[in-house]
Amino acid sequence: MELDEIDTVGVVGAGTMGNGIAQVAATAGYDVVMRDVEQRFVSAGFEAIDDSLDRLVARDELTREEADRARGRIDGTTDLDDLADCDLVVEAVTEDMDVKQSVFSDLAETCDPEAVLATNTSTLSITTIASAVDRSERVLGLHFMNPVPVMKGVEVVVGEKTGEETLALGHAFAEDLEKETWEADDKPGFVVNRILMPWINEGIRAYDEGVAEEADIDRGMTLGTNVPMGPLELADHIGLDVVLDASETLHEELGDRYQPAYLLKRKVAAGDLGKKTGAGFYEYD
Ligand SMILES: NC(=O)c1ccc[n+]([C@@H]2O[C@H](COP(=O)([O-])OP(=O)(O)OC[C@H]3O[C@@H](n4cnc5c(N)ncnc54)[C@H](O)[C@@H]3O)[C@@H](O)[C@H]2O)c1
């Protein structure tokens, strides 16, 4: 399949990443079908898209007309069958292998055999996800960064069976969304999370062990290393549950140097998941 044969893009999961991916695909001119399991999640996804488009208009990065046109290209649904006509689907559901394999197996039954199926997984094996379908040469990782409308990078992840044509299409599609790509082999955490997750966990441990207050850990890392956000602020932004899921996969696959911080587990158990729940390492309105 070539890029110009992609008209309709499916997005499975309307959460933090799914709604961002739906927004950038629609802004680039694709028709988008965004699916979640319950209507309230679809509606929350649309609210996030509306807020994000409004911010882009306020910053003169989009005109009101462009934003409205993009919004009009996105259909929301809870019905899997509505993804039947999608040429490319990006899965952005919970970071759990069983959930992802079941989504892929449903997609393989619903979508055209030619359709390309991408996963936005942070750390899970593309090859194992693809083993749930009969077209593993058409499966790849398209790992968007958060927040999707702002972050330029997309990591293209190559599974054991990913075909050359699928890979080329993955790069071309991401570039058409005005992103820049790099390629990573299907190894735990790929490039970004393999390096980022231990950095975040060490920031959490440093706070828990009294090295400095939250804000000073973050100030130290932003002012000291020129990153835009320190580890605690970034963890809140990603979602502490997402950080924990990713850290647990890396720990399981790569050993003890990836052990999740104790305080991360405690905050997730308490339901303080960061920005999305209003509290994490910081409080949010
Ligand atoms: N949050 C980040 O910073 C980030 C960055 C890059 C990649 N990722 C990855 O993206 C994926 C999604 O993460 P997120 O932060 O958007 O999570 P999220 O919790 O914000 O959203 C996940 C959504 O998937 C929905 N869902 C669950 N099962 C589903 C199913 N079977 N069908 C349809 N929808 C379903 C949930 O209802 C929820 O709305 C994960 O694999 C995560 O590791 C996250």
PDBQT file of the ligand as one rigid body, heavy atoms in Angstrom, charges set to zero:
ROOT
HETATM    1  N1  LIG A 301       0.882   8.646  27.938  1.00  0.00    +0.000 N 
HETATM    2  C1  LIG A 301       2.029   8.743  27.282  1.00  0.00    +0.000 C 
HETATM    3  O1  LIG A 301       2.838   9.662  27.513  1.00  0.00    +0.000 OA
HETATM    4  C2  LIG A 301       2.368   7.742  26.191  1.00  0.00    +0.000 A 
HETATM    5  C3  LIG A 301       3.377   8.083  25.276  1.00  0.00    +0.000 A 
HETATM    6  C4  LIG A 301       3.666   7.198  24.231  1.00  0.00    +0.000 A 
HETATM    7  C5  LIG A 301       2.975   5.980  24.150  1.00  0.00    +0.000 A 
HETATM    8  N2  LIG A 301       2.011   5.675  25.070  1.00  0.00    +0.000 N 
HETATM    9  C6  LIG A 301       1.300   4.401  24.909  1.00  0.00    +0.000 C 
HETATM   10  O2  LIG A 301       0.053   4.680  24.265  1.00  0.00    +0.000 OA
HETATM   11  C7  LIG A 301      -0.931   3.732  24.706  1.00  0.00    +0.000 C 
HETATM   12  C8  LIG A 301      -2.115   4.482  25.292  1.00  0.00    +0.000 C 
HETATM   13  O3  LIG A 301      -1.650   5.266  26.374  1.00  0.00    +0.000 OA
HETATM   14  P1  LIG A 301      -2.511   6.509  26.928  1.00  0.00    +0.000 P 
HETATM   15  O4  LIG A 301      -1.592   7.298  27.786  1.00  0.00    +0.000 OA
HETATM   16  O5  LIG A 301      -3.259   7.145  25.809  1.00  0.00    +0.000 OA
HETATM   17  O6  LIG A 301      -3.538   5.715  27.889  1.00  0.00    +0.000 OA
HETATM   18  P2  LIG A 301      -4.961   6.237  28.430  1.00  0.00    +0.000 P 
HETATM   19  O7  LIG A 301      -5.188   5.431  29.654  1.00  0.00    +0.000 OA
HETATM   20  O8  LIG A 301      -5.005   7.714  28.487  1.00  0.00    +0.000 OA
HETATM   21  O9  LIG A 301      -5.972   5.776  27.257  1.00  0.00    +0.000 OA
HETATM   22  C9  LIG A 301      -6.193   4.434  26.900  1.00  0.00    +0.000 C 
HETATM   23  C10 LIG A 301      -7.614   4.351  26.342  1.00  0.00    +0.000 C 
HETATM   24  O10 LIG A 301      -7.789   3.052  25.746  1.00  0.00    +0.000 OA
HETATM   25  C11 LIG A 301      -9.120   2.684  25.996  1.00  0.00    +0.000 C 
HETATM   26  N3  LIG A 301      -9.265   1.235  25.772  1.00  0.00    +0.000 N 
HETATM   27  C12 LIG A 301      -8.887   0.226  26.581  1.00  0.00    +0.000 A 
HETATM   28  N4  LIG A 301      -9.174  -0.959  25.991  1.00  0.00    +0.000 NA
HETATM   29  C13 LIG A 301      -9.740  -0.676  24.789  1.00  0.00    +0.000 A 
HETATM   30  C14 LIG A 301     -10.262  -1.466  23.721  1.00  0.00    +0.000 A 
HETATM   31  N5  LIG A 301     -10.243  -2.786  23.787  1.00  0.00    +0.000 N 
HETATM   32  N6  LIG A 301     -10.765  -0.824  22.636  1.00  0.00    +0.000 NA
HETATM   33  C15 LIG A 301     -10.790   0.527  22.569  1.00  0.00    +0.000 A 
HETATM   34  N7  LIG A 301     -10.316   1.315  23.553  1.00  0.00    +0.000 NA
HETATM   35  C16 LIG A 301      -9.797   0.728  24.647  1.00  0.00    +0.000 A 
HETATM   36  C17 LIG A 301      -9.381   3.126  27.421  1.00  0.00    +0.000 C 
HETATM   37  O11 LIG A 301     -10.781   3.206  27.677  1.00  0.00    +0.000 OA
HETATM   38  C18 LIG A 301      -8.699   4.498  27.416  1.00  0.00    +0.000 C 
HETATM   39  O12 LIG A 301      -9.594   5.539  27.029  1.00  0.00    +0.000 OA
HETATM   40  C19 LIG A 301      -0.227   2.803  25.700  1.00  0.00    +0.000 C 
HETATM   41  O13 LIG A 301       0.246   1.684  25.010  1.00  0.00    +0.000 OA
HETATM   42  C20 LIG A 301       0.932   3.668  26.190  1.00  0.00    +0.000 C 
HETATM   43  O14 LIG A 301       2.000   2.898  26.660  1.00  0.00    +0.000 OA
HETATM   44  C21 LIG A 301       1.678   6.537  26.079  1.00  0.00    +0.000 A 
ENDROOT
TORSDOF 0
